[in-house]
Amino acid sequence: MKREAKMTLDREFQIARIDPRIYGSFVEHLGRAVYDGIYQPDHELADEMGFRRDVTELVRELGIPIIRYPGGNFVSNFYWEDSVGPKAQRPRRLDLAWKSLETNQVGLHEFQHWAGSAGADIMMALNLGTRGIQDALNLLEYCNHPGGTKYSDLRISHGQKEPYGFKTWCLGNEMDGPWQIGHKTMEEYGRLAEETAKAMKLLDPSIELVVCGSSHQGMPTFPIWEEHVLDHTYEEADYLSLHSYYGNASGDSNDFLAKSNDMDEFIRMVIAACDYVKAKKRSRKTMYLSFDEWNVWYHSKVADEELTEKHPWQQAPPLLEDIYNFEDALLTGLMLIVLLRNADRVKVACLAQLINVIAPIMTERNGGGAWRQTIFYPFMHASRYGRGISLMPVLHSPLHETSKHGAVTDVEAAAVYNDEQEELTIFAVNRNLEEEVTLRTDIRSFEGYKIKEHWVLEHEDLKAENSLECEKVRPIRVNRSRLEDGYVESGLRAASWNVIRVGKE
Ligand code: AHR
């Protein structure tokens, strides 16, 4: 029998206006993300500052509004003063997080230039591992104060007259993790974050602050950590962070594609923790979420340990270079759907990361070309067409069985109404690996709309990968949606990512 899913959309059923920063990403001084990634001064396509034009162009294709920088674990032993001023005088440092050599040839000024050319703002992360309040204030003064003070004048003496004006700041990174340099108990971190936040907002009240939540849902202190840290920081912080990576180490693809349900559940639990503290404090303020690390990550893990343990202190070693396949792209699409459906609370999200390191964009080693991984495409589609209002889809889908997640829906979907362009985009994944599903969507409230296009990502081999030579997984435009009497009927092939766009002509 034909499998059918039904969805109702109404322009008045709205979750929230989408904060564009949910299409953020992340560049850490890690592996070949910066050196041999965005920055290769001797590459034939390098610009006058040493950044590769072809890589910048690919980043622009993704339409990323904000990039978290410079870490990650790296930030917890980062000395920002080493990364500014004349390049020849910048010291080399041991990066303890990734057991690598940091040359500091790309620092704040260079990264700001590059991010600007890629169309992105910077979400600056602070070292609350080996450093603290004083250092955070110095850095904020260097970046955001107009001039006439020690650190703002230092910036000006480095050739940057205008302040950078960074708006969004992370108060450390994964401070609950024993792997973190300067790892803290929830009490230690809660107090430090509170006092740092207070002082930073005295210096620049226009900034927004992200306080560290748990490193992932499986941490033994989750969600007590959230409660404790928010007890200290509820009034000063603007966002609580979440991190999550998923993998298919067991090779069970059917169950792997159900893992977006875990992400959704994680978000709901963190919202519950935030709202519990809100109630305890009798606060009128709502805490928003910054999902500032999310992706698939598991392909590279074993090889990395070999490299960092047996051959430490290399410059730009190839770390975390996951090569993604088609099923990873499907899960990426599913995770984007989850973020869109939680747009009322998730205001910032960062695909971790951007270049070479668990990334949608890869560069070949030794000056070769740049190419798009499979996960590039769902992100590009969502970032390009997912601007406007996230609608509340009422979705009824057939179910299929999985090994660890029980019965899950075949179809997951989100819908975005772009009220400026009068367009409606449906993002839908059919995660049933065997059966095609017909999705019948009621869009009667969008009078006069017509089908514009239907894009899909599909491949007969779930393990198909892209490379510089061959893009096996790339979007194709299909003719599988039709609109009749206010209903869109779309054929969703087994294991497919679909972008169905309707609008006024
Ligand atoms: O993104 C890679 C690493 O994962 C980050 O440095 C860290 O924050 C997380 O554990």
Residues whose N, C-alpha, C, O or C-beta is under 5 A from the ligand:
A	BS01	AHR	G72 N73 F74 E174 A352
